[in-house]
Amino acid sequence: MMTRTHIVLVVFLACWSAVGMAAAPLVLLTDFGTRDGAVSAMKGVAYTVSPDLLISDLSHENPSIFDGAYRLYQAEQFWPANTVFVAVVDPGVGTERLSIVLKTRTGHYFVGPNNGLLSLVAERDGISELRQIDERVNRRPGSDESHTFHGRDVFAYTGARLASGVITFAQVGPALPASTLISIPYRKPERQGDKVKGIIPVLDVQFGNVWTNIPKALFDELHIASGASVHVRIFHNDQLVDDASAPYRRTFGEVPVGKPLVYVNSLLNLAVALNQGSYAAAHKIDSGPDWFIELSAGAPLK
């Protein structure tokens, strides 16, 4: 005879077993936005493969391949090994560009087009294996006449099959040389004398903070103390857009409201902000591989 405790335990184990059926989380990144049904259609395809999948949205507001590549770079490192990312910023959809799955040395999987979108995570984490999606097998049934929505018909379908364990990584398709992966050219951070230089890969869009790809360790080589002045110069291509000074501080509240600061962001890279304001809007700054930034010691603060 089952007691109340036994019944509760059986129900708990049944629920735990059902949740545990999905082999890995499935994370979606696109440039589709959320005003129409495109993202929902991708999720529907994934849930048709397995209703037990755990699906999460990374971002759907990525205006360029580079922006999408950096958002993957920003977030993927905080997900557990075996997570499957489906990334779709794909202006070449339906052309000869390859549909691929990348496995990094950190054990993450990335499903998407071979157009540079996966290159930043590959650069940081390393390439373990790279495979071309065999669309004869890993394509949503009945979608052969659809040529402009591979996000739904190829990438979401393949990603869901991989995340749920319906297929193994080897069953994605034929292996490719690591050199097949297309990279996005951009300026790497560097020190030049008494300056460090880099790019503005993205903005902290909700708040207008200006992020750089300059790591704290490189900036520390300038021996600029906390509270000291930093000279900030920002260029769009070869045109100087901003020339300013701001104190190097730990966090926003260490300067008065409306005042600028240079700080270390959550990725341990340098950034520029206004306390409770948008530095990007105030100084007309945007982002991308054609936006450059230069940091050096500034004049002593008065």
N, C-alpha and C positions, 0 to 999 in steps of 0.2 A: 504494500500500500504506500502510495507516494504522499509525502508530507508537503506542506506548503513550501518549505525550503527547497525540497527536491524539484517542485514544479518551477519555482523561480530560477533555479540553477539550470534546468533543461531549456527554458525559454532564453536565458542569457547566452548559453552555449550555442543555441540555434542562431540567434542574432549575430553573435560573434563569428560564427562559421560563415554566415551569408556575407557579412562585410569582408571577411578575409578571402573570399573567392577572387576578388580582383587582385592581380599580381602586383600592380603598381599604380600610383596616381597618374592621371592624364591631365596635362596642363596646356591650355590653349592661348596662343598669341596670334593676333591678326591685325590687318589694317581695315577691317570691315566696319568698325563702329558697332553700335548696338541699337541703331534706329530702325533697322529692318530685321528680317528673319534669318540672315546668313549664319550668324553664330549659333542660333537655336537649331538650325538645320544640321550643323556639324555635330552638336551635342546629340541630336536625335539619331544620327547615323551611329555615333559611338554607343549610345544606349541600346540600339538595336543589336549591336555586336554582343554587348553584355550589359544588362540592367544593373549589375553590381559594381560598375566602375565608379571611382571617385574622380569627378571632373572639377577642375578649378580654372578660373580665368586669370591669366597673367595681365594682359592688356590687349585692347582692341582698337586703340587710338594711335596707331603708329604711321606717321606720314611718309616714311621712307624706309628703304632696306636698312640703312645704317641705324636709324632710330630703333627699329625692331631688333636688330642685332645687339644693340646696347641694352635694351630692356631685358633680353634673355640673359646677357652677361650680368646685369644687375641682380636678377632674382634667382637664377637656377642654382647657384651655389648653396642656397638655403633649403633646398629640397633634398629628400633622402635619395640614396643610390637606387637605381632602377626606375626612377620617375621618367615618364615619357612626355616630352614636350612636342606639341604639334604647332609649328610656326609657319604662318602664311602671310608674307608680304611678297607678292608674286606678280609683278607687272609683266613677266614673260610667260604667264600661264598659257598652255596650249602650244608653245613653241618647242624647239628642240632641247631646251634646258632640261637637265636631269631631275627626276624626283628621287630623293635620297633619304637614308636614315644614317645618322652619325651616332656612334657610341664613343663617348669620351673616356678617358682613363679614370675619371671619377665615377664611372658607372651610370651616367645619365644617357638617355636616348633623345635624339632630336630628329623629328620627321618634318621634311619641308623641301622647298626647291633649292637647287644648287646655284644660288645667285649671290652669295656673300652673306646671307642672313645668319648662317651658322658659324661664321668664321671667327668671331670674337670669343665665343665659348671654346672653340677648338684651339685657338691660340693660347688661351689661359690654361685649359684643362688637359690638352693633348688629345690626339686622335688614337683611340684603341682600334676601331674598325669603321669602315665606311662601306655601305651597300646601296646599290640602286634598287628602287622598288620595282618588282616584277608586276606590272599592272595587268598582266594576264590572270594573275591570281589575287593580288592585293588591290582590288578596285571594287567599289560598290557595285553589286550586281545590277544590271540594267542601265548603267550610266555611260556606256560606250559612246553614245552620240552627244554627250555633254563635254565640251572642251574648255569651258571657262570657269569651272568651279572645282578645281582639283582639291581645294581645301576641304570640301565636303566628300567628294567622290574617291579621292586617293589618300590624302594625308590623314583626315579624321578616321577614315575606315581602317587604314593600315596602323595608325597609332593606337586605336582601340583594340585591334587584334593583338598587337604586341603587348599593350598594358594588361590586357585580360588574360594573357597566356594562351590565346587561341593559336598563335604562331610563335615560334622562337625567332630570335634575331637572324639566324641563318636562313630562315624561311622567308625573310623580307625580299630577298633577291640576290643577284650575284655581287660578290665582293668587288670593290673598286680600290685602286691605289689611293693612298692618303693625298697624294699630289693632285687628285681630281677635284678636291674641294676648292671652290672659288673663294678668294679673299677680297676684302674691301681695303683699298689703300687708304692709309691715314697717317698723320704724323705721330710718331711715338713720343712720349715724354722724354725730355733730355735736359741736362744741365749745360749751360754755356757760360762759363766764367761765373759771374756773380748773379746770374739769372737762371730760372728754370722755365721751360717752355712746354706747352702741350696744346691740346685742343679742348673745345667745349663740346663733348659728345652729345649731351642732352641737357635740358633744363629740368630742374625740380619743378615741374609744370604747375603744380597746385599752388606753390608759394612764390615762384619767380626767382628762386635761387639759381645761381650760375655754377654748374658742376664742371670740373675739369677731369682730365685723365692723369693729372700729376699726383703720384703717390706721396703720402706723408714722408716716407723714408727719403725720397729724393729732395723734397722741400727742406727737410731737416739738415741737409748738407749746407744750406745757406746760413745756419745758426741764427735764425731769427727767433728771438725770445717771445714768449707769450706776452701780449700787450704791446709789442713793438709795432711800428708802422710797416706796412707792405705796399710797395708800388705795384699797381695793377694796370696792365696795358692789354687791351683786347682789340683784335683785328678781324675784319671780314675779308678773306683773301689778303690783299696787300694794303687795304685801307684801314687806318687807325680809327676805331669807333669809340673807344673809351680809354681815358687816361686818368686814373684816380689813385687815391691812397686810402687805406683802411687798416685798422688795428687787427693783429692776429689774435683771435680769441677762441675760447673753447666752445661757446654757445651763444645764441642770439641775445639772451637777456643780459649779457655782459657789456652791451653798448646801449645807449639811449634809443628809444623808439624812433624809427625813421633813419637811423644812422647805419652806415655800412660796416661790415666786418669781413675778414677772411677767416675761414674755419676749416676743420677736417670733417668731411661728410660721413655718412654711414658706411660708405665703401672704403673709407680711409684714404680718400683723395681730397685734394684741396678744393674749396668752393668759395664763392663770394655771395654775400646776401645783404639785404636790408632788414633790420629788426622790425618785424610786423609790416613789411612792405615788399614789393617786387623789384629786385635789382634789375632783372631783365627788362621789365617794362620801363622803369625809370631811365635806363641807359640804352634802350633800344638794342638789346642783345638777343640773338637767336643762337641756334646750335647746329652742329653737324661738322663733318671733317674739313669744311672750309672756314671754320671759326677758330681762331688761334688766340692763346692767352700767354702772357709773360708775367712772371712774378719775381720781384727782387726786393731788397731791403729799401724801405722808404725813408724820407726825411723824419727826424725825430718829431714825435707828436707834441703839440703845444699844450 
